[in-house]
Amino acid sequence: MMMELNLHGEAVAIASLADLRQALARAQSLAQCELWLTMTVDAEQGPALCMLKNGASAWLMYLSGQDAASCHSLGDEEEEGECSYWLANGQVDVYPAAWCVELALCHRAMAAFFTTGGARPAAVEWQPD
């Protein structure tokens, strides 16, 4: 199976978990990034998993593709405040800190998305958008 990982606007083909781990290591080295993992057959229509990262803060968004239903990760619901994220198009978005999950969980979710062919990762608590 082939997927495409788009790291802050730069697309890379992902053919194996080793490829994915290498790309995630690169993302880990960046202070902030926008990362998308999509099916290469039809990236616009298929499932997609997005990670926004700012330092130690990160959150995930899952798009199913077929029905345009989306959901986002849910971390500590008691967490107050917000976190800003720099997007590949230069825009800065702000999201609740309660959506943040550990980077290690984001990486496991990316691996699960890849190995299941685009299924929503079960290890993450999701909230519909």
Secondary structure, DSSP 8 states (H G I E B T S, - for coil): --EEEEETTEEEEE-SHHHHHHHHHHHHHSSEEEEEEEESS-TTTS-EEEEEEETTEEEEEEE-SSS--EEEE---TT--SEEEEE-TTS-EEEEEGGG---HHHHHHHHHHHHHTTS---TTS-EEE-
